[in-house]
Amino acid sequence: MKKLLVLMALVAIGLTSVTAQTATPRATKRQFKQQARIHQGVKSGELTPVEKRRLQRQQMRIQHDKRVAKSDGVVTRSERARIAREQNRASKRIYRMKHNDRTVK
């Protein structure tokens, strides 16, 4: 069941990112890598179910912001910078959650 939910989330993000890919290819590639890190953390037990949900929610917010930035047809420098900052925060949060003492047994 857990694998199915993770797979569905990855597919949903993958499908929605196809439209935003032309606007922010670097951000899209980075988001896929972050999803892979989350998935690896779940698989290894480094991330608890609660941590996984929080990280997935953060990834969904980034995806939403990418869609909003693309909605007018132009992704401005400030929008790109904001998305990059969000991804920096997400990356740090993934690292912190994977390296805290909470694990799934």
C-alpha positions in Angstrom: 0.0 0.0 0.0 2.8 2.4 0.9 4.6 1.6 -2.3 1.5 2.3 -4.3 1.0 5.7 -2.6 4.6 6.7 -3.3 4.3 5.6 -6.9 1.1 7.5 -7.4 2.6 10.6 -5.9 5.7 10.3 -8.2 3.5 9.8 -11.2 1.3 12.8 -10.3 4.3 15.0 -9.9 5.8 13.7 -13.1 2.7 14.3 -15.1 2.1 17.8 -13.8 5.7 18.8 -14.2 5.7 18.0 -17.9 3.8 21.2 -18.6 6.1 23.3 -16.4 9.2 21.6 -17.7 9.8 24.0 -20.5 9.6 26.9 -18.1 11.9 25.6 -15.4 13.9 22.6 -16.6 16.5 22.9 -13.9 13.8 23.1 -11.2 12.0 20.1 -12.6 15.2 18.0 -12.7 16.0 19.0 -9.1 12.5 18.2 -8.0 12.8 14.7 -9.4 16.0 14.2 -7.6 14.4 15.3 -4.3 11.6 12.9 -4.9 14.1 10.1 -5.4 15.8 11.1 -2.1 12.5 11.0 -0.3 11.7 7.6 -1.8 15.1 6.2 -0.8 14.6 7.5 2.7 11.2 5.7 3.0 12.7 2.6 1.5 15.6 2.5 4.0 13.5 3.4 7.0 15.3 6.8 7.5 12.0 8.6 7.1 8.9 8.0 9.1 5.4 8.1 7.5 4.8 11.5 9.1 8.1 12.9 7.8 7.4 11.5 4.3 3.9 13.2 4.2 5.4 16.5 5.3 8.1 16.3 2.6 5.6 15.3 0.0 3.4 18.2 0.9 6.3 20.6 0.5 7.1 19.1 -2.9 3.5 19.6 -3.9 3.7 23.3 -2.9 6.8 23.8 -5.0 5.0 22.1 -7.9 2.0 24.4 -7.5 4.3 27.5 -7.4 5.9 26.3 -10.6 2.5 26.0 -12.3 1.5 29.5 -11.1 4.8 30.9 -12.4 4.2 29.3 -15.8 0.5 30.3 -16.0 1.1 33.7 -17.6 3.5 32.2 -20.1 6.6 33.8 -18.7 8.7 32.7 -15.7 10.4 35.8 -14.4 13.8 35.9 -12.7 12.2 36.6 -9.4 9.8 33.6 -9.8 12.7 31.4 -10.7 14.7 32.7 -7.6 11.7 32.0 -5.3 11.3 28.5 -6.6 15.1 27.9 -6.2 14.8 29.2 -2.6 11.9 26.8 -1.9 13.9 23.9 -3.3 16.9 24.8 -1.2 14.7 24.8 1.9 13.2 21.4 0.8 16.6 19.9 0.2 17.8 20.9 3.7 14.6 19.6 5.2 15.0 16.3 3.5 18.6 16.0 4.8 17.6 16.9 8.3 14.7 14.5 8.4 16.8 11.6 7.0 19.5 12.2 9.5 17.6 12.7 12.7 17.2 9.8 15.1 13.7 8.9 14.1 13.5 5.7 12.1 11.0 3.1 11.1 11.7 -0.3 12.6 
